[in-house]
Amino acid sequence: MKITAYTHEAELINKYCDFLKEHYSEEWRINTHAETIKTLLEKNYPFYQYGKSRNFLATSYGNVLGHCSAIIDSRNNHAEIGRASCRERV
């Protein structure tokens, strides 16, 4: 298994969104959100004016196994508060 760290690289965002569409093809709520997730990960999304994220794509032999994002919202003046989101192939 290989873990690739990235921020806003279109190729990796597309790989992740393709994984969502394929893996969750029967689950319309997640599948229809793939394009929304793509927008949220792109560099020009307004959140990135004050926040930052680091994304991780897990692959094996070129196949996506899962994805994780670490997100820091710097609007908190006292400390950097992070959020993690994970999805993985079952």
C-alpha positions as CSV (number, residue, x, y, z in Angstrom):
1,M,0.0,0.0,0.0
2,K,1.2,3.5,-0.8
3,I,0.1,6.7,0.9
4,T,0.4,9.9,-1.2
5,A,0.1,13.2,0.6
6,Y,-1.3,16.2,-1.4
7,T,-3.0,19.5,-1.1
8,H,-4.8,20.6,-4.3
9,E,-3.4,18.5,-7.1
10,A,-6.2,17.9,-9.7
11,E,-5.1,14.5,-10.7
12,L,-5.3,13.1,-7.1
13,I,-8.6,14.9,-6.4
14,N,-10.1,13.3,-9.6
15,K,-8.8,9.9,-8.5
16,Y,-10.5,10.3,-5.2
17,C,-13.8,11.5,-6.7
18,D,-13.7,8.6,-9.3
19,F,-13.2,6.2,-6.4
20,L,-16.3,7.6,-4.6
21,K,-18.4,7.4,-7.8
22,E,-17.3,3.8,-8.4
23,H,-17.3,2.5,-4.9
24,Y,-20.6,4.1,-3.9
25,S,-22.4,3.8,-7.2
26,E,-25.4,2.2,-5.4
27,E,-25.4,4.9,-2.6
28,W,-26.8,8.0,-4.3
29,R,-26.3,10.3,-1.3
30,I,-22.5,9.8,-1.4
31,N,-22.2,9.3,-5.2
32,T,-24.0,12.7,-5.9
33,H,-21.7,14.4,-3.5
34,A,-18.5,13.5,-5.4
35,E,-18.6,16.7,-7.4
36,T,-19.2,18.7,-4.3
37,I,-16.2,17.1,-2.6
38,K,-14.1,17.9,-5.6
39,T,-15.0,21.6,-5.3
40,L,-14.2,21.5,-1.6
41,L,-10.7,20.2,-2.2
42,E,-9.8,22.6,-5.0
43,K,-7.4,25.4,-4.2
44,N,-9.8,28.2,-5.1
45,Y,-12.5,27.2,-2.6
46,P,-13.1,30.1,-0.2
47,F,-12.2,28.2,2.9
48,Y,-8.5,28.2,1.9
49,Q,-8.3,32.0,2.4
50,Y,-8.0,31.2,6.1
51,G,-7.7,27.5,6.4
52,K,-5.5,24.7,5.1
53,S,-5.7,21.0,4.5
54,R,-3.5,18.1,3.8
55,N,-5.0,15.1,2.0
56,F,-3.8,11.6,1.9
57,L,-4.7,9.0,-0.8
58,A,-4.1,5.3,-0.1
59,T,-3.5,3.2,-3.1
60,S,-2.5,-0.3,-4.0
61,Y,-1.3,-1.2,-7.5
62,G,-2.8,2.1,-8.7
63,N,-6.2,1.4,-7.2
64,V,-7.6,3.8,-4.6
65,L,-8.3,2.2,-1.3
66,G,-9.2,5.2,0.8
67,H,-8.7,8.9,1.5
68,C,-8.2,11.0,4.6
69,S,-8.0,14.8,5.0
70,A,-6.5,16.8,7.9
71,I,-8.1,20.2,8.0
72,I,-6.9,23.2,10.1
73,D,-9.2,26.3,10.5
74,S,-7.0,29.2,11.6
75,R,-10.0,31.4,12.5
76,N,-9.6,30.2,16.1
77,N,-7.3,32.7,17.8
78,H,-6.4,30.4,20.7
79,A,-5.2,27.3,19.0
80,E,-5.3,25.6,15.7
81,I,-8.3,23.3,15.7
82,G,-8.2,20.4,13.2
83,R,-10.7,18.0,11.7
84,A,-10.0,14.7,10.1
85,S,-12.3,12.9,7.6
86,C,-11.7,9.4,6.4
87,R,-13.3,7.0,3.9
88,E,-12.0,3.6,3.1
89,R,-12.9,0.7,0.9
90,V,-14.5,-2.2,2.8
